[in-house]
Each structure stands twice: as structure tokens, then as C-alpha cells.
């Protein structure tokens, strides 16, 4: 085999221009496919990042009434819905695809929050000790909540950087007192997300999707929430999945477990309250499939050049058999078997197309970078696609080199030696 590979390289090198022209169809086809696949992978990751974010794979599981969002600030306490206990939270962590679970309560557009005479029009969130870890928040200055804050129902608050700049107008918020439903809360820290996602707002729907995160957020300990709103309300759940691809599964598993427990607690199989996960990954998948449908057509078009390249390989190998008829006859005359002759020509065809495949992969990587820079579209090199491309090009050499190899192996040595 090693001898056949050496002979193949010698034959390619002795006919450099002819070999290059033969490989050209393979090179163009592989380069096109690698460039398209790289664009598909990059675009899919961009879609996923735009919808989900590049951070911590969090799915929010919230309470629904008849499949619609249940707003406690407008509808009051839902009857028959129990509070999620710590034991339940621990059991949720053991579900498939789940890494960590945090319980929280929230109000959107909490306009009952004031600093001096300025009203706050952002989010108010009551959080447990796991919330900042799950949602990837870091305390930039000041301090976080302590066990003492929770156990003693300490009226303290943490604000994010948006609230710190808008509500306090450049003043240091640490130590300042804000009023939440007329209850005084002391600001003890400022938090900010470590992974900031650049949101792309292209429509009114996008605006309302992200608007509630733009005005800022104030956090208070979840145990002090009943002091403000006078109720021990059911919580929402922030589920951190093991990976981005596990988000749908993790959110669905938690939602099903909570809904099942809710039905069990209420004792009514037709309970109108259910827990539902925000399945952004499903929406990302739908958009990816839409993008892939177009790109897959381009891949098939590029694959035609591989077929043309394969025909070119067959043609040049048939020419090579004709040119080397005397060489084949001499080898058979001194005892070379048909298998050896066929293996030599098959190896030469495979080496020729594999070399074209390697050049095509490199060209495709360069082409994908050029297209990415010119068009402003993301690209990501797919290593499996590169490996498959080289293997596929080798397969083309074997398939289209089979007929010339069989022709060479069947030559009569006497006739071959007589040929001029």
C-alpha cells in the first residue's frame, strides 16, 4: 500500500498541470460545501445567541392560568396554588438536564418604588440565595444578601447598574433608602450580569420582549417579599440547564414536575393553573431550520461539482491506463496479479481526490472567512464537516477510479507488451 501511495504521488508530480485540472472539480466542490456549512453553523449559533443569549442557559418556568400568563400584581393571589418548598427545589435539581434551580418572585413595571420623589419604572424581583449564581450576576460593589438578611427579614435591596445610573442619577446608591410600597429598603449592593448579550430589536414584538429588561431591576430577599405585598405568593423558577441544547428538556421537566405537584396538591385533575417553560430554544430551532432549508439547496448545487470532478477523475485515469499499457503488461508478465494492478490504480485515484479534498477544505476555510468579512455574516468551522469532506473525496476517487482500475487489471499481458 505504501509503495502504491509513493507511486501515486510520483505520477501526480510528473503530470502537475493535468493533475491540478483533474482535481479542480473536487477542490471547488469541497471548498463550496465547507464554506456553506461553516456559514450554516455560524448562522445557527448566531440565531441561538440572539434569542437565548450567550450566557448561562437559563429557562424561566412561570405560572399560567388557562395557558395565559398569570399576573399576580393585577389578579391577586391564585387560589389553591401552593408555595414551592426547599424540598421541592432540591428534587427539581435532580431532574434530567437540570444543573441548578432558583426560586423568585417578580413584578414588572413596579411603579410603587420611589427614591426621594423619583418613581422607578423597572422590575422588582424577590430572589433566593441561588438566583445570582443561576443568572450569572456579580456584585460590582457593595455586598450581596446574607443568611442574616433572609432569616431576619432584613429590608435591604440590591440594584443593577441600569437602576443605579437612572434612579440615583450618578449618586452612590450604597446606603441610600428607597421606598417599596411605602416600606423603606436600604440599598446594600450593585449587581451586573457577567455575560452581557447585545439584543437585536427589529420589530415591535422584539421591543416588548426585551423592554422589561431595559429599565433596570431591583432585587430584594425573597423572604421579605410578603412584607411588601402581604402575601406568601407562589414563585417562578429559574432553571439553569447543563448546556444550551438541554434547555428545552430541563425547562419541560421542571414545568411538568411542578404542574403535577400542583394538581396533586389541589386534588383536581382539571386545575386551570399550570407551570410552563419559556422555550426559546424551540423558536431558535424553527428559525435555524428555515435558514438550513435554503442552505441545503446550496449544498446540493455545490455537490454537482463533485460529480463533475469524479467524472474528470475517471476520464484521466482511463487516459492513464492507455498511456501505461506497456507498463501494465510488463508487470503482469513478471507475475503481478490482477488485484495488485487494480489496487495501484485505485490508490492513485484515491490519492488524487484526497489531495484535492484537502486543498478544498483549506480553500473552503479561507473562503468562509472572506465571505464572513465581506458580508458581515458569522461563520464557524465544522471539524466533522472537514473530516467527512476529505473522506467523501476519497470515496469519489475509489468509486470513479474503479472502472479504470478494472480495465487495467484485465489487460492481456501479451497484447499490452505489443502496444506502441
C-alpha positions in Angstrom: 0.0 0.0 0.0 2.8 2.4 0.9 4.5 1.7 -2.4 1.3 2.4 -4.3 0.9 5.7 -2.5 4.5 6.7 -3.3 3.9 5.7 -7.0 0.7 7.8 -7.0 2.5 10.9 -5.7 5.2 10.4 -8.4 2.6 10.1 -11.1 0.8 13.3 -9.8 4.0 15.2 -9.7 5.1 14.1 -13.1 1.9 15.5 -14.6 1.3 18.5 -12.3 -0.9 20.6 -14.6 -3.1 17.7 -15.6 -3.4 16.5 -12.0 -4.4 20.0 -10.9 -7.0 20.4 -13.6 -8.4 16.9 -12.7 -8.6 17.9 -9.0 -10.2 21.3 -9.8 -13.8 20.0 -9.7 -13.1 18.3 -6.4 -11.5 21.4 -4.9 -14.3 23.7 -6.0 -17.0 21.3 -4.7 -15.4 20.7 -1.3 -14.5 24.4 -0.8 -18.0 25.4 -1.6 -19.5 22.9 0.8 -17.1 23.7 3.6 -17.8 27.5 3.2 -21.6 26.9 3.1 -21.5 24.5 6.1 -19.4 27.0 8.1 -21.9 29.7 7.3 -24.8 27.5 8.4 -23.1 26.6 11.7 -22.2 30.2 12.4 -25.7 31.4 11.5 -27.3 28.8 13.7 -25.1 29.8 16.7 -25.9 33.5 16.0 -29.7 32.7 15.9 -29.4 30.8 19.2 -27.3 33.6 20.8 -29.7 36.3 19.7 -32.7 34.5 21.1 -31.2 32.8 24.1 -28.1 34.9 24.9 -24.5 33.8 25.2 -24.7 33.4 29.0 -25.9 30.7 31.3 -28.6 28.5 29.6 -31.4 29.7 31.9 -35.1 28.8 31.3 -37.8 30.6 33.2 -40.7 28.5 34.4 -43.8 30.6 35.3 -47.3 30.1 36.4 -50.1 30.1 33.8 -53.8 30.3 34.0 -55.6 28.6 31.1 -52.3 28.8 29.1 -52.0 32.6 29.6 -49.5 34.5 31.8 -50.8 34.9 35.4 -50.0 38.4 36.7 -50.3 38.4 40.4 -49.9 42.2 40.6 -53.3 42.5 38.8 -55.1 39.3 39.6 -54.1 38.8 43.2 -53.1 35.6 44.9 -54.1 32.5 42.9 -56.4 30.2 44.9 -55.1 26.7 45.5 -51.6 27.2 44.3 -49.1 26.2 46.9 -45.6 27.7 47.6 -42.6 25.8 46.3 -40.7 24.4 49.2 -37.0 23.9 49.6 -37.5 20.1 49.4 -39.3 20.6 46.1 -36.5 22.8 44.8 -33.9 20.1 45.8 -36.0 17.5 43.9 -36.1 19.7 40.8 -32.3 19.8 40.7 -32.2 16.1 40.3 -34.3 16.1 37.1 -32.7 15.3 33.7 -30.9 18.2 32.1 -31.0 20.5 35.2 -27.9 22.0 36.7 -29.3 24.4 39.3 -32.7 25.8 40.3 -33.6 29.2 41.8 -36.9 30.4 43.1 -38.0 34.0 42.7 -41.0 36.4 42.7 -41.3 39.4 40.4 -43.2 42.5 39.5 -42.9 44.1 36.1 -43.2 47.9 35.9 -43.1 48.3 39.7 -44.1 51.9 39.8 -44.7 51.8 43.5 -40.9 52.1 44.1 -39.5 55.6 44.9 -36.2 57.2 45.7 -37.0 60.6 47.2 -39.6 61.9 44.7 -38.4 59.8 41.7 -40.5 56.8 40.7 -38.9 53.6 39.5 -40.4 52.0 36.4 -38.5 48.8 36.1 -38.6 45.3 37.6 -38.7 44.3 41.2 -37.5 40.7 41.9 -37.5 38.8 45.2 -34.7 36.3 45.0 -33.3 33.4 46.9 -29.6 32.7 47.6 -29.2 30.8 44.3 -30.6 33.4 41.9 -27.4 35.4 41.2 -25.4 32.2 40.5 -28.1 30.8 38.2 -28.5 34.1 36.2 -24.8 34.9 36.3 -24.9 38.1 38.2 -21.8 39.5 40.0 -21.7 42.2 42.8 -19.8 45.1 41.3 -19.6 47.0 44.6 -21.3 46.8 48.0 -22.4 43.4 49.1 -24.8 40.6 48.4 -27.6 39.2 50.5 -26.5 37.2 53.6 -28.3 34.4 55.5 -28.9 37.0 58.2 -30.8 39.2 55.7 -33.2 36.3 54.9 -33.6 34.9 58.4 -34.2 38.3 60.0 -36.4 39.6 57.1 -34.0 42.5 56.7 -35.3 45.2 54.5 -32.4 45.6 52.1 -32.1 45.8 48.3 -29.6 45.3 45.5 -29.9 47.3 42.3 -28.4 46.6 38.9 -26.2 49.1 37.0 -29.1 50.5 35.0 -31.1 51.3 38.1 -28.0 52.8 39.8 -27.5 55.3 37.0 -31.1 56.1 36.2 -32.8 56.2 39.7 -29.9 57.6 41.7 -28.7 60.0 38.9 -25.0 59.4 39.4 -25.0 59.2 43.2 -23.5 56.3 45.0 -26.6 54.1 45.8 -25.0 52.2 48.7 -26.7 53.2 51.9 -29.5 55.1 50.2 -33.1 54.3 51.3 -35.8 53.5 48.7 -39.5 53.0 49.4 -41.2 49.9 48.1 -44.9 50.0 48.8 -44.1 52.6 51.5 -41.7 50.2 53.2 -38.1 51.6 53.5 -35.3 49.4 52.0 -31.6 50.2 52.3 -29.5 49.6 49.1 -26.6 47.4 50.1 -25.1 46.5 46.7 -25.0 46.9 42.9 -25.1 43.9 40.7 -24.5 43.3 37.0 -24.6 40.4 34.6 -21.3 39.0 33.7 -22.3 38.0 30.2 -24.0 40.9 28.6 -25.9 39.9 25.5 -26.4 42.5 22.7 -30.1 42.4 21.9 -31.2 43.0 18.3 -34.6 44.8 18.3 -36.0 44.7 14.8 -39.7 44.9 15.4 -42.4 46.0 17.9 -42.6 42.4 19.2 -38.9 42.4 19.8 -39.2 45.6 21.8 -41.9 44.3 24.1 -39.9 41.1 24.5 -36.9 42.9 25.8 -38.4 46.2 27.1 -38.9 44.8 30.7 -35.2 44.3 31.0 -34.1 47.7 29.8 -35.5 49.9 32.6 -33.4 48.2 35.3 -34.1 45.8 38.2 -34.2 46.0 42.0 -33.6 42.8 44.0 -34.9 42.1 47.5 -34.6 38.9 49.6 -37.4 36.5 48.7 -38.3 36.1 52.3 -39.1 39.8 52.7 -41.5 39.7 49.7 -44.6 39.0 51.9 -43.7 42.1 54.0 -44.1 44.3 50.8 -47.1 42.6 49.2 -48.7 41.0 52.2 -48.9 37.6 50.6 -46.8 34.4 50.5 -47.1 34.2 46.7 -46.2 31.2 44.6 -42.8 31.5 43.0 -41.4 31.4 39.5 -38.4 29.2 38.8 -35.2 30.0 37.0 -33.8 26.7 35.7 -30.1 26.5 34.7 -29.6 23.7 32.2 -26.5 21.7 31.8 -26.0 23.0 28.3 -27.8 25.2 25.7 -29.1 22.1 24.0 -30.6 20.8 27.3 -32.7 24.0 27.9 -35.9 22.6 26.3 -35.6 19.3 28.2 -34.7 20.9 31.5 -37.5 23.5 31.4 -40.0 21.0 30.3 -39.1 18.5 33.0 -39.3 21.2 35.7 -42.6 22.5 34.4 -44.2 19.1 34.3 -43.0 18.2 37.8 -44.4 21.5 39.2 -47.7 21.1 37.4 -48.1 17.5 38.5 -47.4 18.6 42.1 -49.9 21.4 41.8 -52.6 19.1 40.5 -51.8 16.7 43.3 -52.0 19.4 46.0 -55.2 20.8 44.7 -56.7 17.4 44.1 -58.3 18.5 40.9 -57.2 17.0 37.6 -58.7 19.8 35.6 -56.8 22.6 37.5 -56.6 25.7 35.5 -53.2 26.6 36.8 -50.1 25.1 35.2 -46.4 25.8 35.0 -44.9 26.5 31.6 -41.3 26.9 30.5 -40.2 29.7 28.1 -39.0 27.5 25.2 -36.7 30.0 23.4 -34.6 27.1 22.1 -37.6 25.7 20.2 -38.0 29.1 18.5 -34.3 29.2 17.7 -34.6 25.7 16.2 -37.5 26.8 14.0 -35.5 29.7 12.7 -32.5 27.5 12.2 -34.5 25.0 10.1 -35.8 27.9 8.0 -32.2 29.0 7.3 -31.0 25.5 6.7 -33.7 24.8 4.1 -32.1 27.4 1.8 -28.5 26.5 2.6 -29.1 22.8 2.0 -30.2 23.6 -1.6 -26.8 25.4 -2.0 -25.0 22.3 -0.7 -26.7 20.1 -3.3 -25.8 22.6 -6.0 -22.1 22.5 -4.8 -22.2 18.7 -4.8 -22.8 18.7 -8.5 -19.2 19.9 -9.0 -18.1 16.9 -7.0 -19.9 14.7 -9.5 -18.2 16.6 -12.4 -14.9 16.2 -10.6 -15.5 12.5 -10.2 -16.2 12.1 -13.9 -13.0 14.0 -14.6 -11.0 11.6 -12.4 -12.5 8.6 -14.2 -11.6 10.2 -17.6 -8.0 11.0 -16.6 -7.5 7.5 -15.1 -8.7 5.9 -18.3 -6.2 8.0 -20.2 -3.5 6.9 -17.7 -4.4 3.3 -18.3 -4.0 3.8 -22.0 -0.7 5.6 -21.6 0.7 2.9 -19.3 -0.4 -0.1 -21.2 3.1 -1.4 -21.7 4.0 -0.8 -18.0 0.9 -2.9 -17.0 1.8 -5.6 -19.5 5.3 -5.8 -18.1 4.1 -6.1 -14.5 1.7 -8.8 -15.4 4.4 -10.6 -17.4 6.6 -10.8 -14.4 3.8 -12.1 -12.2 1.8 -9.2 -10.9 -1.7 -10.3 -10.1 -4.9 -8.5 -11.2 -5.6 -7.4 -7.6 -2.2 -5.6 -7.4 -2.8 -3.8 -10.7 -6.3 -2.8 -9.7 -5.1 -1.7 -6.2 -2.4 0.5 -7.8 -4.8 2.5 -10.0 -7.5 2.7 -7.2 -4.8 4.1 -4.8 -3.8 6.6 -7.4 -7.4 7.8 -7.9 -8.0 7.9 -4.2 -4.7 9.9 -3.5 -5.6 12.3 -6.3 -9.1 13.0 -5.0 -8.0 13.1 -1.3 -5.3 15.6 -2.2 -8.0 17.7 -3.9 -10.2 17.3 -0.9 -7.5 18.6 1.5 -6.9 21.6 -0.8 -10.6 22.1 -1.0 -11.0 22.1 2.8 -8.3 24.7 3.2 -9.8 26.8 0.4 -13.3 26.4 2.0 -12.0 27.7 5.3 -10.3 30.7 3.7 -13.4 31.3 1.6 -15.7 31.2 4.6 -13.6 33.8 6.4 -13.6 36.0 3.3 -17.4 35.8 2.9 -17.8 36.4 6.6 -15.7 39.6 6.5 -17.3 40.9 3.3 -21.0 40.0 4.0 -20.8 40.5 7.8 -22.3 37.1 8.4 -20.9 34.8 11.1 -19.1 31.6 10.3 -17.8 28.7 12.4 -15.6 25.9 11.1 -17.1 22.5 11.5 -14.4 19.9 12.1 -16.7 16.9 11.4 -17.7 18.5 8.1 -14.0 18.8 7.1 -13.3 15.2 8.0 -16.4 14.0 6.1 -15.4 16.1 3.1 -11.9 14.6 2.8 -13.4 11.1 3.3 -16.1 11.8 0.7 -13.5 13.0 -1.8 -11.5 9.8 -1.2 -14.7 7.8 -1.8 -15.2 9.6 -5.1 -11.7 8.6 -6.2 -12.4 4.9 -5.3 -15.8 4.9 -7.0 -14.8 6.7 -10.2 -11.4 5.0 -10.3 -12.9 1.5 -10.1 -13.7 1.2 -13.8 -10.2 2.3 -15.0 -8.6 0.0 -12.4 -10.6 -3.0 -13.5 -9.8 -2.2 -17.2 -6.1 -2.1 -16.3 -6.2 -5.3 -14.3 -8.0 -7.2 -17.2 -5.4 -6.3 -19.9 -3.8 -9.2 -21.6 -0.1 -9.0 -20.9 0.9 -10.2 -24.5 -1.4 -7.5 -26.1 -0.1 -4.9 -23.6 3.5 -5.6 -24.4 2.8 -5.4 -28.2 1.1 -1.9 -27.9 3.0 1.1 -29.1 
